[in-house]
Structure formats: C-alpha cells, structure tokens
Amino acid sequence: MNQPIPYGRQHITDEDIAAVTDVLRGPFLTQGPHIGTFESAFADYIGCQYAVAVANGTAALHLCCMALGVTSGTRVITTPITFSASANCVRYCGGEVYFADIDPETALLDINAMRALLEQHPKGYFSGIIPVDFAGYPVDLAAFRQLADEHGLWVLEDACHAPGGSFTDSTGTVHRCGDGSLADLAIFSFHPVKHIAAGEGGMITTNDEALYKHLLRLRTHGITSKPGDLTEYQPGDPERGGWYMELQELGYNYRLTDFQAALGTSQLQRVEAMLDRRQAIARRYDEAFVDTPVTIIVPPPGVDHAYHLYVIQVDSRKELYDFLRTKQIMAQVHYIPVHLMPYYRQFGWKPGDFPNAERYYARCLSLPMYPTLTDEEQDYVIAAVRTFINS
C-alpha cells in the first residue's frame, strides 16, 4: 500500500463541507439554532426524549457525574477495559473509582464480577455504575438495571462506541444504546474516528426531564436566564431587565459550536449507511479468521453490534503490531487497563487484580474499521495478519 491504512478515519463529504460553510457565513458560530436541530435529530435517531450537546464525550461524562450527585466519598464501579475518561469523570467530582473484571467472551463489564463486588459491601456503599458499550458491543443493560435497582444505584451508559447498536432483552424488547429505557443517562462522542464526526463533540441522552434541565444549566457555567427557572427575579422588577441572569451553581463552559453541530447533523443523515458498512466489514473479517488461531468476538442473535472497533486477540500481539506497521497498517491497542495506569496505581490497584482484563489486554489488537475502508484495503489487512500467524 502506498498510503498508511489507519485503524479509524473520518469521512467528510461535500454535503458536510457545505453544511459547515453555511454556518460560517451565517450570524451564529455558537449558541445558535443548529445546536437544537442537532439535539432533536439525534434524540429521534437514538429513540430518547432528551439530548444535550456538549464539547466532547469527556465533558458529557463529567456533567453526568455532576448531575447524578457524584462528590467526595461517592463510590462508582466501571470496567478496566475502556478509555480512561469513563473512570476519570468520577475523579473530576472527587468520587472514588472501583473496577470489576470483564467477561472474556464479550470484553464487556462482567455482571457476575460486579454482583460479587456489590455483595462484599453493605447496601449504600456504592452509588452508581458506568457500563461501557465497548467497541460497539451493547451491554445487556436490562440485567445491569435490575442489579442496580436491587442495590439502589444509578446507571450511566458510556455509549461512545455504539450509536445505532442495540440488544434484545428476555421479553423480546429491543433497546437501542442510549435510548434512556434502562440507563439514567447515556453519553456519546463525536471524535473523528467515531460513527459521527464533528471534529470534537459529545451528546448526553436521557428520558429524565429533571436531569435534562439540570444538564442544560451545567453545560453553560451553571447560569440560567429563563424566567421560570430564576429564583430571585420578579416579573416587572424595575431594577432587572432582559439582561438578567443567575449563576445558580458552579458549572462549566462545555458548549458545542454551531458549525460542529451542523457537521454532526449532516453526518447523522447517513449514519445508518455507515453503520451497515461497518457491519459488512466486520462480517468479512469474521469469515477471514474463522479457521485461524485468531480469537474474535461474534455477538449472538439479538445483539446488533455497532463496530466502532474490530478487535482481534492473538498471541505475540506486540510482534503482530510491529509487523503490520511495516506493511503500513496502523493497527492500534484498545485499551491498556485503566487500573494499571500510573494515576490509578496510586490508589492501590495493581497487576493481577483483574485477570480477565489483563489477559485480554495482552492479546488485543484493533484492525482498521471505518466506512470508507475498501474491500481491497481490507483484503490487504487480512492477508498481512494471516501471513504473520502462518509464519
């Protein structure tokens, strides 16, 4: 290959460029009408009642923790196989992060490991859980919701990898990732390698009106100017005019710009086609590796995988990673277990705490996965992997 093949890549069309250009030529670069348009369109796509656009996925996680009341002493459980932001958001609010091991069959948070952790402590010790739809594989939130309700926990779904993903519960009901039917809040990311690219950007979804209104205030410094939300303003007060606003709590400037929202809205119009292409690429990989020592994760019927990533597991992972780089194939590792990061090691986490996660990390490698990956490029990737494992 003359050009490197990355593990992920954005796809920008002329329509996307026109959508952004229209905003740049208009009166609003931020705090304009395109934010609401994007939020409404995204809520319709996901199937939830409310959506709040924010600066990025990490900001979304942070605001969710604030809205859910995470503070000093709050204890929250998440998975060690995720991007660090899934845990860091708790620390931003002063809370304590606990981990539970993954299910080796799915690489998702293991509900049995989480149940065991909960049962080791009295009720009320933990406040919430952050399950992650890792790589686009939807977590069985029906089971997690039931366990959370038994222990009085809130559920924050990190669905950054999984817009368009879904699973079918034991009653035959289909739940789309982030639709608010089981999680209190869910978050998405619009980083360039994600399903929807907005440069940066994030979205929070929920069916809880009170949380929705709180999040709107938190993303804009904690300030409101809406008459119905003001606490000290009286209609007709001669000392207070149309400029009046109240800082009611400490928030952040986590707003999305209008040109990012326009790009996100444009991308959203073809997200199903891009999802179909991701799933087709995954099927070709599955078929290519079925007769090899490569370990792949194939979801069962009833699970609609969104395939942000296509992860294989192999022995000699480091050697395969280096070999693919010599072939201009920029495979990547997702992820180093969060509990092994130096920042979290200071809290007492150590190697051996979560053997399934650590075993997965030692063997995992993400192959190129993005809608514009051509069959020719994918065949080249497959041939390189097979050459390595047969050598």
N, C-alpha and C positions, 0 to 999 in steps of 0.2 A: 504494500500500500504506500502511495506517495504521501498521504496525509495521515496523521495520527487518528485513531478511532477512539474517542473518549468514552468513559463509562456512561455519561449522560450529556445531553446537549439541548438547548432551547431551539424552538422552531418559530421563526418570525416571518410572517407573510407580508405582502404588500398591504393587505387589509389591516393588519396590526399597525403598520407604519402610518397608514392614513388615519387610523383612529387616534394615535398619539399626536400626529401633526395637527389634527383638527383642534385638539385641546390646547396645544401650544399657540395656536393662532387665536384662541378664544380669550374670554375675560378672566377665567379661573385656572390657576395652576394647582391650587389646593383649596380645600373646604368648599368645593363647588358641587354641582349636581351629579357628576359622574360617580362619586362615592356611593350615593344612594342607589343609583342604577346598578352598579356592580353588586352591592349587597343584596338587592332584591333578586337579581338574576341568579346569584349564587345560592341564595336560600331556596329558590324554586328548584334549582338543579339538585341540591342535596336533599330537599324534602323536609326542611325545618321551618320554624316560624320566624326566627330572627337571625340576622347575620350582622357582624360588626367588623368592618375592615380596619386593619391596623398596619403598622410599619413593616412587620415581619413576623414569622412564626414564633420567634423567641419572645417578642413583645406580646403576642397573643397568649402564650403560656404564662408570662408574668402577670398580665392583667387578670387572667382567670384565677390564678392563685390569690391575688388581692381580693377579687370579688367573692371568692369562696372562704375568705377569712383566714388564710394562712398567715401566721405570725410566729413570734418567738415561742418555741415549745411545741408547735404543731408538727405532728409526725405523719409523713406521707410515704406510700410504697409505690415504687415503679420498677421497671425492668433494667438490668445492667446492659442489655443489648439495644442501644438507642443512641441518638446524638445527645450530647451532654446537656443540651437545653431542657430536655424532658425532666432532668433532675435539678438543674441549676435554678429553674423558676421557683422551686420551693426555697432554696437557699437565699434568693433575692429578697424573700419576705421574712427571712430569719428562721424558717422552719427546718426540721430535721428530715433527711432523706434516708429511707430504708429501701433495700432491694430484695427481690425474690427471684429465684432462678427461672430459667426459661424451659419450655418444653422442647426437647431436642427434635421432635417431629415437625415443629412449626417455627421454631426460633422466637415464638411469642412468649410473653409472661405466662408462667405456669400457674394455673389457678390452684392446683393442689399445693404447690410451694407457698403460694400466698395464703391459703387457708391455714397451713401449718404455722406460718409466721403469726397470723392473727390469733390463733389459739394458744400461742405461747405467752400472750399478754392479755390483761384484762380488757373488757369492752371499754371503749373510750380512749384507749391508749393511742390508737391511730385515728386520723380524721378523714383521710381520703386515699384514693389510688389513682395512678396515671398509667393506664394501659396504653400500649403503642401498637398501632397497625403497621408493624414493621415490614418494610419492603413493599407494602401494599396488601399484605395478607390481613384480612379483618379479624380482629379479636372477637371471640364469642362473648359479646357484651351482655347477652342475656344471663349467662352464668355468672359473670362478674357483678352484674347489677344485683342479682339475688344474694350473692355473698356480701356485697356492700350493704344491702338493706339489713341483713342479719346482724351486721356489726355497726350500723349507724354511720356509714362512710359516704362521702360524695365521690362521684366518678368524673374525672376529666380525661376525655379520649384524645390522645395525640394521633390525629388522622392525617398528619402532614404527607404521608406516603400514599394515601388511599382515597382521594376523591374519585367517586364512581364505584368503589368497592362495596361489597355487601355480603351478608350471610343470612341464611335461613334458620330460624330458631326451631325448637322442638314442636311448636304448634303450626309450623308452616309459614309463619310470618317472615317476610323479607325485611331486613333492617339495613339501610344504606349507611355507610360510615359517616358519622357526623349529623345524622338526621334528628338527633335530640330525643329519640324514643326511649333510650336507655341510659345515656350519659347526661349529667347535669350540664356540661359544657363540652365542646369539641373544638379543636383548632386545626388549621390548615396553613400551609406555606406556599408562597408563590415565587420561591427562588428559581433561577433559570433552569435547573435540572428537573424541577417538579413538573407535574402534569400541566399546570397553568403557570406561565411565566409572566411576572410583572416587574422584572428587574430584582426587586425585593418586594415584600408584602406578605400579609397574613390575613386570616379570617377566623373569627370566633363564631360558632353556631350554637344555638340553644332554643329550647321551647319555653324557657322560663322568663317571663316578662320582667320580673324584678331584677334578675341578673342582667338581662339585656340593658335595661335603663342604667343600671349601675356601671356597666362596662362603657357605655357611651360617655359617661362623665369621666371615668378614669382615664380614657384614652386622650382626653383633652384637658390635662392638668388638674382634673377634679373640679372644673369650672362649669357652671350652667347659667344660661340666661333665659331659660324657658319659664314663663310666668307661673305655671303650675308647679314647678319644682323649687321655686325660690322660698326661702324661709323667713326673710326679713323685709321683703318688698310688699307694699300695699298698693293696689291699683289706685292711680290718681295722686300718689305721693308727689308733691311738687318738687321735692329735692332729688328725685330719681327719675331719669328719663330713659329713652330707648337704649342708652349705652349700658344700663345697669346689668351687672352680672355678679355671681357669688362664687368664691372659691370655697367649696364645702368640705373638701378633703384633699389630701395630697395625692395628686395623680401625675401623669406623665404626658409628654407630647409624643404620642405613639400613632399619630395620624398617617394615613396613606395619602399620597398626592392624587390629583385628578388625572394626570397623564398615566400614572401607574394603573389607576382604576380603569381607564379607557383601554389600556393594553390587556388587562385581565378580562374585561368584558368581551373584547374581541376574541381572545383565546378561548374563552368559555364556550363560544358559539360552535367550536369544532372539537370540544373536549371528548365527546363520545367517539368520534372517529379516531382520535389519537389514542384513546383507551383501547379500542378494538385493535389498533395496530400493535400496541404494546403486548396485548394478549396473544396476537398471532406470532410475534417474535418469541414469546415465551414457549409457545407450543413447538416451534421449530427447534429451540434449544432442548426442550424435554425429549423430543424424538431423537435428537442427535446424541444424547448422552445416556439413553436408556440401557445400552449394552456395555457401559463403561464403569470403572470404579468411582466415577464422579457421583457424589451424593447431591440429589436435587430434592426440592420441596415441591410436591404437587398437591394442591389443595383438593379436598374431597368434593363430591357433588354438593351443591347448596352454598358453596363459598365462591364468590366472584372476586378473584384476586386482581388488584389494580396495577400491579407490577411497576412500581416506581423503580425497583431494583430487580435484577435477576441474579440471585446468589447461588453459587455452587460451593460445595465443600469437598476439598481434596487433601490428600496427604502431600507433603512437600509444597505447601502453599507459597512460601517465600520464593522457592525456586520457579514455580509456575508464574508468579507475579513478575519476576525478573525476566523470564523467558518471553512472556507476552510483550514486555516493554521493548525488547529487541526487535519485535515484529510490529512496532508502532501501535500496539493495542494497549490502551491506557486503563486497564482494569484497576479496581480500587477495593479497599477493605472497609466493610461496614459491619460492625464497628469494634474498636477497642472497647472492652467492657468498661463502663463508666466507673465502677468501683475500683478499678486498677489505675485510674488516673491519679497523678500525684495529689491533686487537690482533695480527692475523696479518701485517699490513703491516710491522710492526717486524722480522719475520723475513726480509724481503726479497721477499715476494710482492707482485706489482704488476699493474695493469691490463695486459691483453694476454697474461698467462701462460696462460690457459685460454680461448681464443676461443669455443669452443662453449658453455661455461658462461656466459660474459659475454653472448653473443648471446641465449641462452635467457632470461637474467635481464632483458634489455632489453625482452622481449616477453611475459613470462609473467604470467598473472593467474588466480587460483583463484576459480571461481564457487561459489555456495552448493551444498554437498553434505552432506546429513545425512538420516537415515531419515525424519524427520518433515516434511521439505520436501514440500509438497503439489504436485500437478500444476498447480494454479492459480498458486502462487508460482513454480514453475519456468517456466511459460509467460510469466509477467511478466518474469522474468530474461532469458529467451531473446528476447522482444520488445524489451527495452531494448538488448541487445547488438546485435541486428540493426538497430535504429533508428540506433544510433551508426555502425555500419560502412557503412550505406547513406546517411548524411548527407553 
